[in-house]
Amino acid sequence: MDAPLEAAYKALEEDSTDAIKQHRMNHSVISVGLNALLLYPDHPWNIGDLYGYEYNPETQRRERFLIATPEDLDQNGLYAMERRLIELVRAELAMGRRGMFRPEWANELASIPEVYICFNNDEAGRAGATRIGRLIPHARIIELPEEVGKSGDVTDFFVRLGKSRADFETLMECATPAPPSPPTQVATLRQSPDPIQRERIDHIKNAAPIAGVVERYVKLQKFGNNLVGLRPFHEDHNPSFTVFPANGSFHCFGCRKRGDVITFFREIEGLGFGQSLDRLEEYAGPEPHRGVHPGGL
């Protein structure tokens, strides 16, 4: 929210809270007040006075009383960029183009400091959110809980599950950037022309899966087919380190480091290439013909 909207919303919230206390949890106050608080951030104009109703034993009638008078804000000065984006989307839908987020729309969001993407809880929704997140590098993707059900969305989160604004803000705090497109080939920092050394490297990469090695240093959580966690190479507060188990690679959004399990182990332990191979081989176990006894990292 911008400053005028935030101040007006806070005043409405305080008036509604005071009315609930004054009228002892009157159901009409709760219903009108909560609905107004949900509506106001997106439509802070022409709402008018908010009234509740209470039974008066003296007159034996339900009488109306004022709950709050929401401030009318200038709709032309609020959410100008957001409204322009909505107009673009509506124009595209009017032309029959559904299920698309065009790259030029991302330009309209570039100057907005915080952008969040929330998707339907299914593979199509996740794929769409990932594609859009890659178009908007500073955007973060919100992961809805499994309780919303298959193809559940934010409406299920609030209405069916009865979650609150604070619950959703917790999800926003845990939101992560879209993972980068996984590289089609991941090269080890040093490629050996020696076929025996090459065989040794391939054995280590197959026998020591990158997810298992990284999890010894980073707490990972599942995000689709990938895993995300806090960046291990420097201080981090939001998960922005991605592991791609399918091709055995990693990518760090902070320092842009990327590579395979050997590259990760070299960086995290500060070891040379040969030392890293020896240590990872202890973890992975030797090739059958090498006769090296396995140990631990």
N, C-alpha and C positions, 0 to 999 in steps of 0.2 A: 504494500500500500504506500501511496505517496503521503506526505505530511498532512494535507488538509483532510484527506479521507480517513487517515488513521485517527486524527483528533476527533472527527465527527463520529466515527465508529465507537471510539472509547466512551464518548459522552452518551451515546445510545445504550451501550452496554451497562454503564453505571446507572442510568435512569431505569432500565429494565430490571436490574438487580435490586435497586431500592424499592421498586414497585412490588416485586416478588416478596421481599421481606415485609413491607408495610401491609400487604394484603394476605399475608400468611399462606404463601404457596398457592394462591388462587390459580386455578387451572387456566382460566382465560388469559391471565397475565403471562403465564409460562408459555402457552401456545402462541400468543401474538408476539411476545418478546423474542422467542427463539426464531420464529419465522422471519421477523424483521431483521434479526442479526444475520441470518443466512442470506437474505435478499440484498441487504444494504451494500455490501462491498461491490456487487456487480451492478446495482441500480440505485445509487444514492441521490435520487431526485424524484419528486412527485409522489412520495409515499404518503404524505399527510400525517395528521395526528393519529397516534395509536391509542386505542381505548380497550379497557377491560370491563367486565360486568360482575357485579356483586349483589347478592340478595340483601335487601334492607328489611329487617323484621318489622320496623315501624310502619313502612308503607306497604309491606308485603309484596314488593315488586323487585325485579332485577334492575339495578340502576347502573348507569354508565359512569366510568371515571377515567381520567387521562393517565396513561402510562408514560408516554414520552412524545416529544415532537422532534423527529429526526431532522437534522439540518439538510436543506436542499442545496446540493452542490451543482456546480456548472458542469453538465455532462460533456460539453465540448472541451473542457480542460482536463478531463480524466481519461486515462487509458488511451491516449490518442494513437500510439503505435499499435496497441493491441487491437483497437477497433479497425485500423487499417488492415491488419493481418486477417481479421475476421471477414472483412469485405472481400479481400482477395480469395479466401477460401470459399465464400459463398458464390463468388463469380465463377470459380472453377466448378463447383457442384452444379451450378445452373447450366453449365455446358456439358454436364454428364460425366465429368471426370471425378470418379470416386476412388477412395482408397489411395490417394496420392498426396505426398507432401513435396512440393516443388522446391528445388534448391534456392530459388530467388526468395522464397518465404523466409528462409533462414537469415537472409540479409536484414529483414525487418526486425529480427530478434537480437541482432548482434550488439546493439547498444543497451539492451536490458541486462543488468548485472546478474540476476539469478533467474534461470530458466529450468523448469522441472518438467519431465515427461512421465505421464502415468498411462499405463496401457491395460487392455483386457488381459486377463490371466490365461493366455493360451499362446501357442507357438507363433501364430500369425501376429498377435499383438506384440510379443517380445521382439520378433524380427523387425516389425515396423518401428518400434521404439528405438531399437539399435541403429537402424538405418537413419532415422531422424537425428539421433544423438551424434552420429558421425558427421552430419551436416552442420550441427551446432556444437562446436567443440567444448564450450563452457557449460552446456546443459548437463543435468544429472537425471538419471532414470530412477523413478520410484518403484520399488518392488512391493506389490500388495501381498498380504499374508495369504497362505493357502486356504484359510477359512472362507475367503470370498467365493471359492469354488471354481470349477472349470469355466473359463470365459467370464468370470466375475469381474466387475469393474468398480470404480470409485463409489458409484451409487450403492452397490451391495455393501461396500465397506461402511458407509455411514448409515444407510437405512436398515438393511437386513441384519447387520452385525451390531448396529447401535454404537458405533465408534464415535469418538469426539474429535474436535479440532486439535486438541493436544495429542491425541493418538496419531493423527495424520502428520502433525509437525514432527513427531518422532520418526516416522517413515522418511520425511524429507531430510532429516539429519543423517539418515543412513543411506541416502541416495548416492549412486555412484555414476561416474562418467560412462559413456558407451565404450565398450572395448574396441580397440582398433581392429581393422581387418587383419586376420592372421596372415603372416607371410606364407607364401606357397612353399618356400624352401627356407630352412633355418640352418645356417652354417655355423659350425664351431669356429671359435676365434682363430684357431690354427688348423689348417688342413694339412694332413701328412701325406706325402706321396708314398710312404712305406705301406704296402698292403697289410702287413701284420699289425702295424700301429693303427691303420684305418679300421681293421677288424676289431681291434681292442676298443676303439672309441665307439663303434657301433654297438658292441656288446654292452658297454657301460650305459649308453643312452637308452637301450632297450631294457636292461635289467634294473636301472635306477630311474623310474618314471619321475618326471620333473615335479609333479604334484607332491609326491611323497617326500622328495628332498626339500622343496620349498616349505612344506608344512612343518618342518623341524625348526624353521626360523620365523614363519609368518602364519598367523591364524587366518585361514582361508574360508570363504563362504561361497556356496554355489550360486552362479548367475548364468542361467541357461546351461549351455554345454561347457562353460568356462568357470573359472574360480577367481575371486577377487579378494584383496586384502590391503592392509596398510603398507605403504612403501617401506621396504626394509633398508634401503640405502641412506635414508635421511628422515627427519621428523615429518610426520604426516598425521592428519586428523580425520581425513575422509578416505575410504578405500579407493585407491586409484592405481593399484598394482594388479595386473591381470595375468593369469596363467592359462595357457591353451593346451590342455592335456592331449587333444587330438593330434597335434603335430609336435608336442614336446617343447613348446617355446614359452617365453614370458615377455611382457612389455611393461615398462614403468612410465607412467604419464608424467612424473615429476622431472626426472633427469633424462628421459627418452632412452634409457638403456633397454636393450632387448637381446635375446639370444636363446641358447638352449640350456640344458641342465648344467653343462660344464662351464659355460659362461657365467651362469648364476653363481655356481659354487666358487669360482675364482673371485668374483666381485665380493661376495658376502664374507669369504674367509681371508681375502687378500693373499692368495697363493698364486704361484706360477702354474703354467699349463701342466707340466709333468707332475707336480705335487698334487694338483687337483685330480688328475687321472688316478694317481695312486690311492688317494683318500676315497674317491667315489668307487673305485674298484673294491675296496674293503667293504663298502656298504652294499654294493651290488652283488658281490661274489665273483670269483674269477671265472674266466672261460675254462671249460673242462680240461683243456690241455695245458693250462698255465700253472696249475699247482699252487696257487696263492690262497691261503686260508682267509675266509671272510672275517671281518671285525665290525666295528661300529664307527660311525662318524665321530 
